[in-house]
C-alpha cells in the first residue's frame, strides 16, 4: 500500500503536560492541513490538542504541519540502527496515522473556537466573584461551604 501522497500531514507530539500523556500514541499524524487536523483531532479524541493542562508545561501537544507523511515522519524514522520505511514506521503500535479517507465529514467540522482576551477576563472575573462567596468575615476560606458547593455542582452535572 502506498502511503505517500502530496496531501498535507499534521503531526501531534504529546508534551505530557500535567505529567501524563493524553492518548496512548507517541505520535499522531492526521492527513490534513493544521487547521483542519486540529478540528479532526478534537472531534476524534474529545479534547483540544492546544489545551494547556498545566501552565508550567504549556500546550498538551506540539503541532506541526508538513507537506506529506514522508516529510512528517522523516526524523522519527531515522532513529535506531537503520532508517525505517514509512510503512514500517506507521505499523508501530505507538504511531497513529489517520488518513484523509478515514475521516468522517462530522470530524472535519467544528474546530475549537479561540477564547478572546475579553472573554477570558470575564470568566476570571466571574470566578473571582464566586470565590468571594466562600470567604468568611476574617478573610479565610470557608472550606465546608466550598465542599458543599462542589458536591452540589457534581450532583448537578450527573442530572
N, C-alpha and C positions, 0 to 999 in steps of 0.2 A: 504494500500500500504506500503510495507516495504522499508524504505528509507536507511536502514543501509547496507552498503557494506564494503568490505575491500579495496576500492579504495581510494587513497589519495584525500584529500579535501583541497583546499587553501582558506583561509579567507582573505577578503579585508575589512579593517576597515577604514572608512573615517577619515582623520585627520583635515578636514576643513581648509586646507592650503589656505591662502589668505582670510580667513574669511567665506568661503562658502563650502558647500558640493557639490561635482561634480555630484552625482547621487541622486535619491530620496530615496535610501535604507540606513538604518543604518548599515547593514552588508550584504556583498555579498559573497556567497560561490560558488566555482566552483569545480566540481568533476574532479580534475586533479592535477598533480604534480605542484609545484610552477612555474617552468619554463614554462610549457605548459599553466597553468592558466593565467599567465601574458600575453601571446600571445592571448589567448581567450578573456580576458578582453579588451585588446587593440583593437582587431578586432570587438568585440561586441559593445563597447561603444565609440570607436573612439578616445580614448586618453590613454596615458601611465599611469598606476596606480603609477609608481615610479617617475613620473614627479614632479618637485618642483615648485609649483605655487608661493610660497612665501619663500624667502631664510631664513626668521626667523622662519618659521613654519615647514620646512622640506618637505618630500615627501607627496603627496596627500593622499596616503593610506599606512597604516601599513599592511604588507603582511606576513601571517603565513601559513605554510603547516602542516597538521595533517594527522593521519592515516586514519580517516574516519569522516563522518559528525557527528556522536555521540560525538567523542572527540572534534571536532572543535567547536561545539555549546554548550558544557557542561557548561562552566561558565555562558554564557548568558541565558541558560535555567533555571539556578538556581536562577535568580533574581526574586523577588516577593514573594508572600505568599506561593506558592508551586512550586516545580520544574515541568516545562512543559515537556511533551514528545517531542521527536524530531519532530514528525508530527505536534503537536500543535505549536511549535516554528516556524517551516518552513511555516506554514499557515499565519503567521503575515504579514501584508502588508508592514512592514518596513524591511522585510528579503527577499533576493532573493537567491534561490538555483538553480544553473544551473547544471543539471545532465549531465553526460558524453554523454548519449544517445541523448540529445537535442542540442549538439554542432555539427555544420556542419564541414566538412573537411576543408573548407576555413578558418574557425575561428581558426583552430589549427595551421595555417601556419603564418609565418612572425612575430615572436616575435620581438619587437623593438630592434634594434641594439644599443649597447652601444657606446657612443661617447668617443673616446680616448682623453687623455690629449692633445696630439699634435693637434688633430682636433679642440678641444675647443680653444686652443691658437690661431690657425689660424683664426677661426671665430671671436674671440675677436680682433685680430689684424686688420682684415678687417673692423670690426665695428668702431674701433678707427680711422682708415684712413677715413672712410666715414663721421664720425662726424667732422673731421678736415675741411671738405668742407664747413661746416656751421659756422665756427668761423671766425669773421672778423679780420682786422688788429689790433684792440685793444684787441683781445683775448676774445671778447664777442660772445655769440651765436647769429647768425642771425636767429631770430625766424621766420621771414617772409619766408626766403629761406627754413627753415626746414618745415614749414607748407605747402609750395608749393610742396616740395618733398613728404611729407606724402600724400597729395591729389593725386599726380601723381601715387604713389605706390598703393593707394587704388583703383584708377580707373583702373590701370593695372591688379589688381587681379580680377576684375569683368569681364574682357575680356575672 
